[in-house]
Amino acid sequence: MRTLQIEGTNDRPEVKFDDKKGVLFMGGSSLPENVLEVFNPLMQWIDEYKNATTSTTKVEFSFEYLNTSSTNMVARLIEKIYELRLKTSVEFNWYYAHGDYDMKELGLDLLEEMDVRYNIIEVAA
């Protein structure tokens, strides 16, 4: 298992999945032409992480923009991480910029159905 770190670009999100600390961060903008190219490595990493989880897993999302296909993939990623609750304590933090109520609502829509702890956190723009 290794930490997965991907530098963000204008159309691809920043990713830092740290297996040792149990912190999974993803943020920035996501509007790639090929969403599977971006998200498949993340899904594979989560599959490996299931076998080497820490006692707690903290998931931090801090998006500025998600296109529709990225939103669907983030939902799939959340579902995959949700499966970890059988092995580890899982907590989600969804950060959104002050006044970006669309991003706040998206976080609520994606997380409120899950039986895990989550926080929707407004940050200064």
ChimeraX commands (.cxc) that place a marker at each C-alpha (Angstrom):
marker #1 position 0.00,0.00,0.00 radius 0.5
marker #1 position 1.25,3.46,-0.78 radius 0.5
marker #1 position 0.01,7.00,-0.47 radius 0.5
marker #1 position -1.72,8.12,-3.66 radius 0.5
marker #1 position -0.91,11.71,-4.51 radius 0.5
marker #1 position -2.04,13.44,-7.69 radius 0.5
marker #1 position -1.48,17.12,-8.34 radius 0.5
marker #1 position -4.61,18.96,-9.39 radius 0.5
marker #1 position -4.97,20.83,-12.68 radius 0.5
marker #1 position -7.63,23.15,-14.10 radius 0.5
marker #1 position -9.80,20.17,-15.03 radius 0.5
marker #1 position -8.61,17.41,-12.69 radius 0.5
marker #1 position -8.89,17.29,-8.92 radius 0.5
marker #1 position -6.06,17.17,-6.43 radius 0.5
marker #1 position -5.90,13.83,-4.62 radius 0.5
marker #1 position -4.00,12.76,-1.53 radius 0.5
marker #1 position -5.01,9.40,-0.13 radius 0.5
marker #1 position -2.73,8.63,2.83 radius 0.5
marker #1 position -3.09,5.02,3.95 radius 0.5
marker #1 position -0.83,5.46,7.00 radius 0.5
marker #1 position -2.79,8.39,8.48 radius 0.5
marker #1 position -6.16,7.18,7.23 radius 0.5
marker #1 position -6.89,10.52,5.55 radius 0.5
marker #1 position -8.38,10.64,2.07 radius 0.5
marker #1 position -8.45,14.13,0.52 radius 0.5
marker #1 position -9.85,15.19,-2.83 radius 0.5
marker #1 position -10.52,18.73,-3.98 radius 0.5
marker #1 position -10.40,21.42,-6.61 radius 0.5
marker #1 position -12.21,21.17,-9.91 radius 0.5
marker #1 position -13.15,18.05,-11.80 radius 0.5
marker #1 position -14.29,18.30,-15.41 radius 0.5
marker #1 position -12.06,15.90,-17.32 radius 0.5
marker #1 position -12.88,14.63,-20.78 radius 0.5
marker #1 position -12.38,11.04,-19.60 radius 0.5
marker #1 position -13.77,10.72,-16.09 radius 0.5
marker #1 position -12.83,7.02,-15.85 radius 0.5
marker #1 position -9.19,7.87,-16.43 radius 0.5
marker #1 position -9.32,10.08,-13.33 radius 0.5
marker #1 position -11.51,7.98,-11.03 radius 0.5
marker #1 position -10.58,4.35,-11.82 radius 0.5
marker #1 position -7.18,4.61,-10.07 radius 0.5
marker #1 position -8.98,6.04,-7.01 radius 0.5
marker #1 position -11.46,3.17,-6.96 radius 0.5
marker #1 position -8.64,0.64,-7.26 radius 0.5
marker #1 position -6.75,2.34,-4.42 radius 0.5
marker #1 position -9.84,2.13,-2.18 radius 0.5
marker #1 position -10.14,-1.59,-2.98 radius 0.5
marker #1 position -6.55,-2.09,-1.79 radius 0.5
marker #1 position -7.09,0.15,1.23 radius 0.5
marker #1 position -9.97,-2.06,2.39 radius 0.5
marker #1 position -7.41,-4.74,3.20 radius 0.5
marker #1 position -5.05,-2.43,5.08 radius 0.5
marker #1 position -7.31,0.06,6.82 radius 0.5
marker #1 position -6.46,2.01,9.91 radius 0.5
marker #1 position -8.82,2.22,12.89 radius 0.5
marker #1 position -10.25,5.48,11.58 radius 0.5
marker #1 position -10.67,6.91,8.12 radius 0.5
marker #1 position -11.29,10.61,7.57 radius 0.5
marker #1 position -12.50,11.63,4.12 radius 0.5
marker #1 position -12.15,15.27,3.11 radius 0.5
marker #1 position -13.77,16.68,-0.01 radius 0.5
marker #1 position -13.14,20.31,-0.92 radius 0.5
marker #1 position -14.47,20.91,-4.41 radius 0.5
marker #1 position -14.78,24.16,-6.30 radius 0.5
marker #1 position -16.55,22.58,-9.27 radius 0.5
marker #1 position -17.76,19.13,-10.36 radius 0.5
marker #1 position -19.31,18.40,-13.73 radius 0.5
marker #1 position -22.12,15.86,-13.93 radius 0.5
marker #1 position -19.96,12.86,-14.75 radius 0.5
marker #1 position -17.53,13.74,-11.94 radius 0.5
marker #1 position -20.44,14.11,-9.51 radius 0.5
marker #1 position -21.59,10.61,-10.44 radius 0.5
marker #1 position -18.09,9.24,-9.89 radius 0.5
marker #1 position -17.75,11.01,-6.52 radius 0.5
marker #1 position -21.05,9.36,-5.52 radius 0.5
marker #1 position -19.61,5.97,-6.51 radius 0.5
marker #1 position -16.43,6.74,-4.59 radius 0.5
marker #1 position -18.47,7.65,-1.50 radius 0.5
marker #1 position -20.37,4.36,-1.77 radius 0.5
marker #1 position -17.10,2.44,-2.00 radius 0.5
marker #1 position -15.66,4.27,1.01 radius 0.5
marker #1 position -18.95,3.67,2.86 radius 0.5
marker #1 position -18.23,-0.06,2.67 radius 0.5
marker #1 position -15.18,0.55,4.88 radius 0.5
marker #1 position -17.43,1.22,7.89 radius 0.5
marker #1 position -17.44,-2.51,8.57 radius 0.5
marker #1 position -13.68,-2.37,9.28 radius 0.5
marker #1 position -12.98,1.20,10.36 radius 0.5
marker #1 position -14.67,4.29,11.75 radius 0.5
marker #1 position -15.44,6.55,8.76 radius 0.5
marker #1 position -16.06,10.30,8.90 radius 0.5
marker #1 position -16.67,12.60,5.94 radius 0.5
marker #1 position -15.94,16.33,5.86 radius 0.5
marker #1 position -17.42,18.21,2.91 radius 0.5
marker #1 position -15.96,21.71,2.59 radius 0.5
marker #1 position -17.57,24.41,0.48 radius 0.5
marker #1 position -16.66,28.04,-0.15 radius 0.5
marker #1 position -18.59,30.73,1.69 radius 0.5
marker #1 position -21.79,31.42,-0.22 radius 0.5
marker #1 position -21.49,28.42,-2.57 radius 0.5
marker #1 position -24.81,26.91,-1.58 radius 0.5
marker #1 position -24.94,24.67,-4.66 radius 0.5
marker #1 position -21.79,22.89,-3.46 radius 0.5
marker #1 position -23.21,22.73,0.07 radius 0.5
marker #1 position -26.41,21.11,-1.23 radius 0.5
marker #1 position -24.43,18.66,-3.34 radius 0.5
marker #1 position -22.52,17.53,-0.25 radius 0.5
marker #1 position -25.75,17.09,1.67 radius 0.5
marker #1 position -27.34,15.17,-1.21 radius 0.5
marker #1 position -24.38,12.81,-1.50 radius 0.5
marker #1 position -23.81,12.18,2.21 radius 0.5
marker #1 position -27.15,12.34,4.01 radius 0.5
marker #1 position -28.20,8.87,2.82 radius 0.5
marker #1 position -25.12,7.24,4.32 radius 0.5
marker #1 position -25.05,5.85,7.85 radius 0.5
marker #1 position -21.76,7.55,8.70 radius 0.5
marker #1 position -20.70,10.70,10.48 radius 0.5
marker #1 position -20.36,13.68,8.18 radius 0.5
marker #1 position -19.84,17.41,8.48 radius 0.5
marker #1 position -20.72,20.08,5.95 radius 0.5
marker #1 position -18.24,22.89,6.58 radius 0.5
marker #1 position -18.29,26.41,5.15 radius 0.5
marker #1 position -14.86,27.97,4.62 radius 0.5
marker #1 position -13.84,31.52,3.74 radius 0.5
marker #1 position -13.65,32.07,0.00 radius 0.5
marker link #1:1,2 radius 0.2
marker link #1:2,3 radius 0.2
marker link #1:3,4 radius 0.2
marker link #1:4,5 radius 0.2
marker link #1:5,6 radius 0.2
marker link #1:6,7 radius 0.2
marker link #1:7,8 radius 0.2
marker link #1:8,9 radius 0.2
marker link #1:9,10 radius 0.2
marker link #1:10,11 radius 0.2
marker link #1:11,12 radius 0.2
marker link #1:12,13 radius 0.2
marker link #1:13,14 radius 0.2
marker link #1:14,15 radius 0.2
marker link #1:15,16 radius 0.2
marker link #1:16,17 radius 0.2
marker link #1:17,18 radius 0.2
marker link #1:18,19 radius 0.2
marker link #1:19,20 radius 0.2
marker link #1:20,21 radius 0.2
marker link #1:21,22 radius 0.2
marker link #1:22,23 radius 0.2
marker link #1:23,24 radius 0.2
marker link #1:24,25 radius 0.2
marker link #1:25,26 radius 0.2
marker link #1:26,27 radius 0.2
marker link #1:27,28 radius 0.2
marker link #1:28,29 radius 0.2
marker link #1:29,30 radius 0.2
marker link #1:30,31 radius 0.2
marker link #1:31,32 radius 0.2
marker link #1:32,33 radius 0.2
marker link #1:33,34 radius 0.2
marker link #1:34,35 radius 0.2
marker link #1:35,36 radius 0.2
marker link #1:36,37 radius 0.2
marker link #1:37,38 radius 0.2
marker link #1:38,39 radius 0.2
marker link #1:39,40 radius 0.2
marker link #1:40,41 radius 0.2
marker link #1:41,42 radius 0.2
marker link #1:42,43 radius 0.2
marker link #1:43,44 radius 0.2
marker link #1:44,45 radius 0.2
marker link #1:45,46 radius 0.2
marker link #1:46,47 radius 0.2
marker link #1:47,48 radius 0.2
marker link #1:48,49 radius 0.2
marker link #1:49,50 radius 0.2
marker link #1:50,51 radius 0.2
marker link #1:51,52 radius 0.2
marker link #1:52,53 radius 0.2
marker link #1:53,54 radius 0.2
marker link #1:54,55 radius 0.2
marker link #1:55,56 radius 0.2
marker link #1:56,57 radius 0.2
marker link #1:57,58 radius 0.2
marker link #1:58,59 radius 0.2
marker link #1:59,60 radius 0.2
marker link #1:60,61 radius 0.2
marker link #1:61,62 radius 0.2
marker link #1:62,63 radius 0.2
marker link #1:63,64 radius 0.2
marker link #1:64,65 radius 0.2
marker link #1:65,66 radius 0.2
marker link #1:66,67 radius 0.2
marker link #1:67,68 radius 0.2
marker link #1:68,69 radius 0.2
marker link #1:69,70 radius 0.2
marker link #1:70,71 radius 0.2
marker link #1:71,72 radius 0.2
marker link #1:72,73 radius 0.2
marker link #1:73,74 radius 0.2
marker link #1:74,75 radius 0.2
marker link #1:75,76 radius 0.2
marker link #1:76,77 radius 0.2
marker link #1:77,78 radius 0.2
marker link #1:78,79 radius 0.2
marker link #1:79,80 radius 0.2
marker link #1:80,81 radius 0.2
marker link #1:81,82 radius 0.2
marker link #1:82,83 radius 0.2
marker link #1:83,84 radius 0.2
marker link #1:84,85 radius 0.2
marker link #1:85,86 radius 0.2
marker link #1:86,87 radius 0.2
marker link #1:87,88 radius 0.2
marker link #1:88,89 radius 0.2
marker link #1:89,90 radius 0.2
marker link #1:90,91 radius 0.2
marker link #1:91,92 radius 0.2
marker link #1:92,93 radius 0.2
marker link #1:93,94 radius 0.2
marker link #1:94,95 radius 0.2
marker link #1:95,96 radius 0.2
marker link #1:96,97 radius 0.2
marker link #1:97,98 radius 0.2
marker link #1:98,99 radius 0.2
marker link #1:99,100 radius 0.2
marker link #1:100,101 radius 0.2
marker link #1:101,102 radius 0.2
marker link #1:102,103 radius 0.2
marker link #1:103,104 radius 0.2
marker link #1:104,105 radius 0.2
marker link #1:105,106 radius 0.2
marker link #1:106,107 radius 0.2
marker link #1:107,108 radius 0.2
marker link #1:108,109 radius 0.2
marker link #1:109,110 radius 0.2
marker link #1:110,111 radius 0.2
marker link #1:111,112 radius 0.2
marker link #1:112,113 radius 0.2
marker link #1:113,114 radius 0.2
marker link #1:114,115 radius 0.2
marker link #1:115,116 radius 0.2
marker link #1:116,117 radius 0.2
marker link #1:117,118 radius 0.2
marker link #1:118,119 radius 0.2
marker link #1:119,120 radius 0.2
marker link #1:120,121 radius 0.2
marker link #1:121,122 radius 0.2
marker link #1:122,123 radius 0.2
marker link #1:123,124 radius 0.2
marker link #1:124,125 radius 0.2
view
